Amino acid sequence: SSQETNESADLKKLILCGHSFGSFQLTWLLKSPVIKKRIKKIILLDPVSILLSEPDVITNFLYNKGAETIFDQSHNEEYTFIECMNRVVIRVFASSELGIEYHLRRHFAWYNSELWLEDVPKSVDLSVYFAEKDEIIDAEKVKKEIERFRNIKFTQWNGLGHGAIITKSELWFHVSNEIECTSDPNNKKMN
């Protein structure tokens, strides 16, 4: 439990970073009255926990055909090779893997995994990075939701899909630099 984790470690302030499904775990930590007091910063990368009550995430992850629609000639959009492969990876290795699919369809508590941005304590510095062409979330809806809150920093990666941070070292460099600057306030690399 988060209570045991908190008591077993001599933690001052936490800097947490989560990608995609990892945004759920960070949401759960924010709901813990003990842990959330210790969180200094959260960095969300391609978060799927924002606007989870909208049908986009569940539908796009569990039910969309993903890879099959890319090769459908009647589809109007053009996809790059990387976008095609990204959809294939999401569909084949993530959403249709038997254990993951079974757990998400039968046992995952969708209702208590949504990150409500208004519930993030003012003391927590929140940064959100997401891809413009994310295959799982509706990036435009998420952007509009984030823009309602002036205290949230966000970066939208234009022209990229879900998980682009894995294949683009310059994106990861920017995020790791933000983590480093947060952990060491004397470090001024971000400026």
C-alpha positions as CSV (number, residue, x, y, z in Angstrom):
1,S,0.0,0.0,0.0
2,S,1.1,3.6,-0.4
3,Q,1.0,4.0,3.4
4,E,3.6,1.3,3.8
5,T,5.7,2.7,1.0
6,N,5.6,6.1,2.6
7,E,6.6,4.8,6.1
8,S,9.4,2.5,4.8
9,A,11.3,5.2,2.9
10,D,12.8,8.4,4.2
11,L,11.2,10.5,1.5
12,K,11.3,14.3,1.5
13,K,9.7,15.5,-1.8
14,L,8.9,13.2,-4.8
15,I,9.5,14.0,-8.4
16,L,7.4,11.5,-10.4
17,C,7.2,10.7,-14.1
18,G,4.8,8.3,-15.8
19,H,4.2,7.4,-19.4
20,S,0.8,6.3,-20.8
21,F,-0.5,3.6,-18.5
22,G,1.9,4.9,-15.8
23,S,-0.3,7.9,-15.5
24,F,-2.8,5.7,-13.7
25,Q,-0.3,4.9,-10.9
26,L,0.5,8.5,-10.5
27,T,-3.2,9.3,-10.3
28,W,-3.5,6.7,-7.5
29,L,-0.6,8.3,-5.6
30,L,-2.3,11.7,-5.8
31,K,-5.4,10.2,-4.2
32,S,-3.4,9.0,-1.2
33,P,-3.7,11.7,1.5
34,V,-0.3,10.7,2.9
35,I,1.7,10.5,-0.4
36,K,0.2,13.5,-2.1
37,K,1.7,15.8,0.6
38,R,5.1,14.6,-0.4
39,I,4.8,15.1,-4.2
40,K,6.8,18.1,-5.5
41,K,6.4,17.5,-9.3
42,I,4.6,15.2,-11.6
43,I,5.5,14.8,-15.3
44,L,3.0,13.0,-17.4
45,L,4.0,11.7,-20.8
46,D,1.2,10.7,-23.2
47,P,-1.1,10.4,-20.2
48,V,-4.2,8.2,-20.7
49,S,-5.7,9.1,-17.3
50,I,-6.8,12.6,-18.2
51,L,-10.5,12.6,-19.5
52,L,-10.6,8.8,-19.0
53,S,-14.4,9.1,-18.6
54,E,-14.6,10.1,-22.2
55,P,-14.9,7.1,-24.5
56,D,-11.7,7.8,-26.4
57,V,-9.1,5.9,-24.4
58,I,-11.1,2.8,-23.7
59,T,-12.4,2.6,-27.3
60,N,-9.1,3.4,-29.0
61,F,-7.1,1.1,-26.8
62,L,-9.4,-1.9,-26.5
63,Y,-11.7,-1.8,-29.4
64,N,-10.2,0.0,-32.4
65,K,-8.7,-2.2,-35.0
66,G,-5.6,0.1,-35.1
67,A,-3.2,-1.6,-37.5
68,E,-6.0,-2.9,-39.8
69,T,-7.4,0.5,-40.5
70,I,-4.1,1.9,-41.6
71,F,-4.0,-0.4,-44.6
72,D,-7.6,0.2,-45.6
73,Q,-7.5,2.1,-48.9
74,S,-10.8,3.9,-48.2
75,H,-9.2,5.7,-45.2
76,N,-8.6,9.4,-46.1
77,E,-5.5,10.0,-43.9
78,E,-2.0,9.2,-45.0
79,Y,0.3,7.6,-42.4
80,T,4.0,7.5,-42.2
81,F,5.8,4.3,-41.7
82,I,6.5,5.2,-38.0
83,E,2.8,6.0,-37.4
84,C,1.9,2.6,-39.0
85,M,4.4,0.7,-36.8
86,N,3.3,2.6,-33.7
87,R,-0.4,1.5,-34.3
88,V,0.8,-2.0,-34.9
89,V,2.8,-2.1,-31.7
90,I,-0.1,-0.6,-29.7
91,R,-2.6,-3.1,-31.1
92,V,-0.4,-6.3,-31.2
93,F,1.8,-6.0,-28.2
94,A,-0.2,-3.9,-25.8
95,S,-4.0,-3.8,-26.2
96,S,-4.5,-7.4,-27.6
97,E,-2.0,-9.1,-25.3
98,L,-4.2,-11.7,-23.6
99,G,-3.2,-10.8,-19.9
100,I,-3.5,-7.1,-20.5
101,E,-6.7,-7.3,-22.4
102,Y,-8.3,-9.6,-19.8
103,H,-7.3,-7.4,-16.9
104,L,-8.4,-4.1,-18.5
105,R,-11.7,-5.5,-19.7
106,R,-12.6,-7.4,-16.5
107,H,-10.7,-6.1,-13.5
108,F,-9.4,-2.6,-14.1
109,A,-11.1,0.1,-12.0
110,W,-11.5,2.7,-14.7
111,Y,-13.7,4.8,-12.5
112,N,-11.0,5.5,-9.9
113,S,-8.1,5.9,-12.3
114,E,-9.1,9.2,-13.9
115,L,-6.9,12.2,-13.1
116,W,-9.2,15.1,-12.4
117,L,-6.9,18.1,-12.9
118,E,-8.8,20.2,-10.4
119,D,-7.9,17.7,-7.7
120,V,-4.1,18.1,-8.2
121,P,-2.9,20.1,-5.2
122,K,-1.6,23.6,-5.9
123,S,1.6,22.6,-4.3
124,V,2.3,20.0,-7.0
125,D,4.1,21.3,-10.1
126,L,2.4,19.4,-13.0
127,S,3.9,19.1,-16.5
128,V,2.1,17.3,-19.3
129,Y,3.6,16.2,-22.6
130,F,1.5,14.5,-25.3
131,A,1.5,13.8,-29.0
132,E,-0.7,15.7,-31.4
133,K,-1.5,12.5,-33.3
134,D,-1.8,10.2,-30.3
135,E,-3.6,7.0,-31.3
136,I,-5.1,6.4,-27.8
137,I,-6.3,9.8,-26.5
138,D,-8.1,12.6,-28.2
139,A,-5.2,15.0,-28.1
140,E,-7.4,18.1,-28.9
141,K,-9.8,17.3,-26.0
142,V,-6.9,16.8,-23.6
143,K,-5.3,20.0,-24.7
144,K,-8.5,22.0,-24.1
145,E,-8.9,20.4,-20.7
146,I,-5.3,21.3,-19.7
147,E,-5.7,24.8,-21.0
148,R,-8.5,25.4,-18.4
149,F,-5.8,25.4,-15.7
150,R,-3.2,28.1,-15.9
151,N,-0.9,26.4,-13.4
152,I,-0.3,23.3,-15.6
153,K,2.6,23.4,-18.1
154,F,2.1,21.4,-21.2
155,T,3.9,20.6,-24.4
156,Q,2.2,19.1,-27.4
157,W,4.6,17.2,-29.8
158,N,3.3,18.2,-33.2
159,G,3.0,15.5,-35.9
160,L,3.9,12.7,-33.5
161,G,2.0,9.7,-32.2
162,H,1.7,7.9,-28.8
163,G,5.1,6.8,-27.4
164,A,7.2,9.1,-29.6
165,I,9.4,9.9,-26.7
166,I,10.7,6.3,-26.9
167,T,12.0,6.8,-30.4
168,K,12.9,10.5,-30.3
169,S,16.0,11.2,-28.1
170,E,15.5,15.0,-28.3
171,L,12.1,14.7,-26.6
172,W,13.5,12.5,-23.8
173,F,16.4,15.0,-23.4
174,H,13.9,17.8,-22.8
175,V,11.9,15.8,-20.2
176,S,15.0,14.5,-18.4
177,N,16.4,18.1,-18.3
178,E,13.1,19.2,-16.6
179,I,13.5,16.4,-14.0
180,E,17.1,17.4,-13.4
181,C,16.3,21.1,-13.0
182,T,13.4,20.2,-10.6
183,S,15.6,18.0,-8.4
184,D,18.4,20.6,-8.4
185,P,17.0,24.1,-8.4
186,N,20.6,25.5,-8.9
187,N,20.7,23.8,-12.3
188,K,19.6,26.3,-14.9
189,K,19.6,24.2,-18.1
190,M,16.0,24.8,-18.8
191,N,16.4,28.5,-19.1
